[in-house]
Amino acid sequence: MAQPVWVTPAGDLGTIAENLYFQIPIEATDPDGGSPTYSLIAGRLPEGVQVSSTGTIDGVPVAYTRVAGVPTEVSENVTSSFAIRATSPDGTSINDRTFSITITGQDIPTFTTPAGSLGTFYDCDGVNITIGFTDVDPNDIVTIEVDNGELPAGLTINSKTGLISGHITPITNLPDNATSGFDASAFDLYPFDFSQRSINKTYEFTLRIGWQRSKSKNI
């Protein structure tokens, strides 16, 4: 039998998202009219991916690298190179071709603190609330920031830890002819004691979590 002839070009088969199912066909023709079979003969497919004898590369890939033979999660794009053999129907003729696939290794960080109210506070209250998040990729630099809305005056958020902290500044709602200040007593009894009239206000804000991308890694 004649040698199978590859139709799929050698080289890069594309970039695939981690943890999402994909399917890529590969094709070689048999000059004698049969259907070649396909097998992996060298290199390594991405974790979770396989090649079928009928010419399909598919699976749910995970961007792993191996440390002492143990698959380890990475926050980088991982490019796998491998060779596929096309074999004639009678098994007497072969033709090999090398391909590569890149798997995006960056998982999206997610919040663990549920959406909704973070509590009710009074003027000058000290606030110390940590917004929880998780990120399975090692060595990621995760940042949290206010995307929409605003924090109460006097509060800030730590972009690395998600800690909202500070003392709430009163919101005044005084008449045009009024002035704010301390009361007329000879001393002030309580720390942070304000005599001006304040209003109640509900603050709504949206936080955004992001990360610093890593470079690609070949295996």
Backbone torsions as a table, in degrees:
resi	resn	phi	psi	omega
1	MET	NA	151.6	179.5
2	ALA	-75.6	158.8	-179.8
3	GLN	-70.5	136.9	175.5
4	PRO	-59.2	149.2	-179.9
5	VAL	-114.6	122.1	-178.6
6	TRP	-71.8	136.9	173.5
7	VAL	-101.6	-41.1	179.0
8	THR	-70.2	124.1	-179.1
9	PRO	-64.1	148.3	174.8
10	ALA	-68.0	158.8	174.8
11	GLY	109.5	-148.5	-170.6
12	ASP	-71.2	124.9	176.2
13	LEU	-94.5	-0.5	175.5
14	GLY	120.3	178.1	178.2
15	THR	-111.0	128.6	-173.2
16	ILE	-117.8	141.1	177.9
17	ALA	-74.1	138.7	177.3
18	GLU	-64.7	143.0	174.3
19	ASN	67.6	14.8	174.9
20	LEU	-118.6	135.3	-179.5
21	TYR	-65.9	138.8	175.4
22	PHE	-141.2	164.6	179.1
23	GLN	-147.8	124.8	178.8
24	ILE	-125.5	122.3	176.5
25	PRO	-82.2	143.8	169.9
26	ILE	-121.1	150.1	-171.2
27	GLU	-143.7	135.0	167.8
28	ALA	-134.4	148.0	-179.1
29	THR	-106.8	154.9	176.9
30	ASP	-107.8	116.7	-178.5
31	PRO	-55.7	-23.3	-179.0
32	ASP	-90.2	4.3	173.4
33	GLY	94.9	1.3	179.6
34	GLY	-88.7	-169.6	179.4
35	SER	-118.6	115.0	179.2
36	PRO	-65.7	159.5	171.2
37	THR	-109.6	160.8	-171.0
38	TYR	-128.4	146.6	178.3
39	SER	-154.9	152.8	176.2
40	LEU	-81.9	127.5	-178.0
41	ILE	-119.3	-16.3	-179.0
42	ALA	-157.8	159.7	-178.9
43	GLY	76.0	-162.7	-178.2
44	ARG	-145.3	132.5	173.2
45	LEU	-74.2	157.8	175.3
46	PRO	-58.0	151.3	176.3
47	GLU	-54.9	132.1	178.7
48	GLY	87.6	4.1	-175.9
49	VAL	-119.8	145.3	178.6
50	GLN	-141.1	163.7	174.3
51	VAL	-113.8	134.0	179.8
52	SER	-91.3	158.8	-179.8
53	SER	-67.4	-16.1	-179.4
54	THR	-92.8	-2.3	173.8
55	GLY	101.3	40.0	176.5
56	THR	-129.0	128.8	171.5
57	ILE	-101.7	119.2	-175.7
58	ASP	-151.6	170.7	177.5
59	GLY	146.0	-174.4	175.1
60	VAL	-113.1	98.5	-170.9
61	PRO	-77.3	151.6	172.8
62	VAL	-129.1	134.5	-179.5
63	ALA	-82.2	93.6	178.2
64	TYR	-116.5	150.6	161.8
65	THR	-119.8	160.0	-176.7
66	ARG	-104.4	127.0	175.8
67	VAL	-114.5	113.3	-175.7
68	ALA	54.4	37.8	177.4
69	GLY	83.5	-2.8	-178.0
70	VAL	-101.6	125.6	177.6
71	PRO	-61.4	129.4	-177.8
72	THR	-127.9	131.0	179.4
73	GLU	-61.4	139.3	177.5
74	VAL	-129.8	158.9	178.3
75	SER	-104.9	27.0	-179.2
76	GLU	-118.5	162.2	167.6
77	ASN	-73.1	135.2	-177.2
78	VAL	-116.3	121.8	179.5
79	THR	-103.2	123.4	179.0
80	SER	-107.4	132.4	176.2
81	SER	-112.1	140.9	-175.8
82	PHE	-157.4	161.5	178.9
83	ALA	-115.9	133.6	177.9
84	ILE	-111.6	135.2	177.6
85	ARG	-104.1	127.9	171.4
86	ALA	-98.4	125.5	-176.1
87	THR	-116.9	135.8	179.6
88	SER	-62.7	157.8	-176.5
89	PRO	-55.8	-32.4	-179.5
90	ASP	-89.1	-1.9	176.6
91	GLY	79.9	8.5	-175.4
92	THR	-95.1	-17.6	-176.7
93	SER	-128.5	143.0	-178.4
94	ILE	-134.6	161.0	172.8
95	ASN	-151.7	123.4	-175.3
96	ASP	-103.5	148.0	177.3
97	ARG	-146.3	142.0	-177.4
98	THR	-100.4	135.6	179.8
99	PHE	-131.7	170.6	173.5
100	SER	-144.5	150.8	176.0
101	ILE	-135.6	137.7	177.0
102	THR	-107.8	129.8	177.7
103	ILE	-108.8	126.5	178.2
104	THR	-69.8	124.8	-174.3
105	GLY	-95.9	-3.9	-174.3
106	GLN	-86.1	111.6	173.3
107	ASP	-83.2	148.3	-179.8
108	ILE	-80.6	124.8	174.6
109	PRO	-62.1	148.0	-179.4
110	THR	-130.0	148.9	176.8
111	PHE	-76.8	140.2	172.3
112	THR	-103.3	-20.2	173.2
113	THR	-76.4	122.5	-176.6
114	PRO	-67.2	154.2	175.6
115	ALA	-66.7	156.8	178.4
116	GLY	124.4	-160.5	-174.9
117	SER	-70.8	137.4	174.7
118	LEU	-98.6	-0.5	177.3
119	GLY	131.0	173.6	177.1
120	THR	-116.0	131.8	-174.8
121	PHE	-133.5	158.7	177.8
122	TYR	-106.2	164.8	176.6
123	ASP	-50.2	135.0	175.7
124	CYS	70.4	4.9	173.6
125	ASP	-60.1	142.3	170.3
126	GLY	-81.0	132.0	-177.5
127	VAL	-116.6	135.5	179.4
128	ASN	-148.5	86.6	-176.7
129	ILE	-125.0	127.1	177.5
130	THR	-101.8	124.1	175.2
131	ILE	-82.9	115.9	-176.2
132	GLY	-80.9	150.7	176.6
133	PHE	-152.7	164.7	177.5
134	THR	-135.3	145.9	177.3
135	ASP	-148.9	114.7	-173.2
136	VAL	-78.3	-15.3	-178.2
137	ASP	-79.6	131.0	177.7
138	PRO	-72.7	152.8	173.0
139	ASN	67.0	12.0	174.1
140	ASP	-71.9	145.2	171.9
141	ILE	-105.1	100.8	-175.3
142	VAL	-94.1	138.9	177.3
143	THR	-127.7	145.3	177.2
144	ILE	-123.7	134.6	179.4
145	GLU	-148.8	162.2	177.8
146	VAL	-76.3	123.9	-178.4
147	ASP	-96.9	-43.0	178.3
148	ASN	-138.4	151.7	-179.9
149	GLY	79.5	-162.0	-178.1
150	GLU	-151.6	152.0	172.9
151	LEU	-78.3	155.4	173.4
152	PRO	-56.5	146.0	179.2
153	ALA	-58.2	135.6	-178.6
154	GLY	98.6	-10.3	179.9
155	LEU	-108.0	147.7	175.3
156	THR	-133.3	161.9	176.1
157	ILE	-119.8	131.8	176.3
158	ASN	-76.1	118.6	-172.8
159	SER	-67.5	-18.6	-177.6
160	LYS	-97.7	-34.6	-175.7
161	THR	-104.8	-16.2	-176.9
162	GLY	78.4	15.1	-179.4
163	LEU	-81.6	120.8	172.5
164	ILE	-96.1	120.4	-173.8
165	SER	-146.3	165.6	178.3
166	GLY	131.8	-171.6	175.4
167	HIS	-117.6	131.3	-174.6
168	ILE	-70.1	125.4	177.0
169	THR	-81.4	132.4	-179.6
170	PRO	-61.5	147.8	173.5
171	ILE	-102.4	118.8	-176.7
172	THR	-93.6	148.8	177.4
173	ASN	-140.0	67.3	-172.6
174	LEU	-93.5	153.8	172.4
175	PRO	-61.5	160.7	-177.1
176	ASP	-59.6	-31.8	-176.5
177	ASN	-95.1	8.6	-178.5
178	ALA	-98.6	154.6	176.0
179	THR	-124.7	144.2	179.4
180	SER	-88.8	156.9	178.8
181	GLY	163.8	-171.0	179.4
182	PHE	-80.1	161.7	178.8
183	ASP	-73.1	178.6	-172.4
184	ALA	-87.8	4.2	-178.5
185	SER	-70.0	161.6	-176.4
186	ALA	-74.9	-14.6	178.5
187	PHE	-148.5	166.2	179.9
188	ASP	-110.6	121.7	-171.1
189	LEU	-82.2	-38.2	-173.8
190	TYR	-116.0	141.6	173.9
191	PRO	-62.5	146.3	178.1
192	PHE	57.0	40.6	-178.5
193	ASP	-94.0	116.5	-178.4
194	PHE	-111.0	137.3	-178.5
195	SER	-96.9	-11.6	-178.0
196	GLN	-75.1	158.4	178.6
197	ARG	-79.4	136.6	-179.0
198	SER	-120.3	163.8	179.5
199	ILE	-112.5	157.5	172.1
200	ASN	-83.9	143.7	178.8
201	LYS	-150.7	137.2	174.8
202	THR	-101.7	124.7	179.3
203	TYR	-97.3	131.1	174.7
204	GLU	-120.4	132.6	-179.6
205	PHE	-150.5	155.1	178.7
206	THR	-115.2	130.4	177.3
207	LEU	-100.5	144.6	177.6
208	ARG	-117.4	135.5	178.6
209	ILE	-113.6	137.0	-179.1
210	GLY	-144.8	-175.2	-176.3
211	TRP	-153.3	164.0	174.9
212	GLN	-93.1	124.8	-176.4
213	ARG	-72.2	148.8	177.6
214	SER	-100.7	170.6	178.0
215	LYS	-82.5	168.5	179.8
216	SER	-76.1	156.8	179.1
217	LYS	-133.1	134.9	178.8
218	ASN	-100.3	142.3	175.3
219	ILE	-132.2	NA	NA
